[in-house]
Amino acid sequence: DQQVKQNSPSLSVQEGRISILNCDYTNSMFDYFLWYKKYPAEGPTFLISISSIKDKNEDGRFTVFLNKSAKHLSLHIVPSQPGDSAVYFCAASTLSSGSARQLTFGSGTQLTVLP
Amino acid sequence: EAGVAQSPRYKIIEKRQSVAFWCNPISGHATLYWYQQILGQGPKLLIQFQNNGVVDDSQLPKDRFSAERLKGVDSTLKIQPAKLEDSAVYLCASSLLGGEQFFGPGTRLTVL
């Protein structure tokens, strides 16, 4: 039972254009959403997050949009750069006991930015 | 600030053998996580510690996997005996309570 789904395994975009990565979730208890970026042979690194009380969060070239009614979030990268080429994981979070958060990850989307 | 350290980075074993992975979290991080990432999938939480106590181990296959976090700092994850389907990258992450998770580089395990 996949609670977080990334239906596009891969995406190719031209340098300078917009990259849009999508993510869907099923569990309405998720209250915090994150995007992680992963290069080969490295662990995932945090990119941007959004609380369920917001519908948009922006950080430089990266913007995350949340549509709670559709249980959908997306990551926009504008403009895309070759260094953005990586696997992007969507993750959703709930509070576990003791105020520690647990993450449920999607399967990832390989983004390739072509020069 | 030093990141999350893991060793070894790579391990190849035969099925039914035992293996252990080590993780040293970021200093001061009370919460430590072990994830399993199978090729083509996202990381899946195996076990979560808060200090040296287990918060959640519901997805840990306890017949063969075990983990401990002595003194609330370093942690080890053990598999005994290993199966072919255990081939994966094992990621360790740590965080301040309720904070962002920082991941180590992972240990790539191949079971032949």
Interface residues (C-beta under 8 A of the other chain):
Chain A: V4 Q6 P9 Y36 A41 E42 G43 P44 T45 F46 S49 F89 A91 L95 S96 S97 G98 S99 A100 R101 Q102 L103 T104 F105 G106 S107 G108
Chain B: V4 T31 G40 Q41 G42 P43 K44 L45 Q48 Q50 V55 D56 L91 A93 S95 L97 G98 G99 E100 Q101 F102 F103 G104 P105 G106
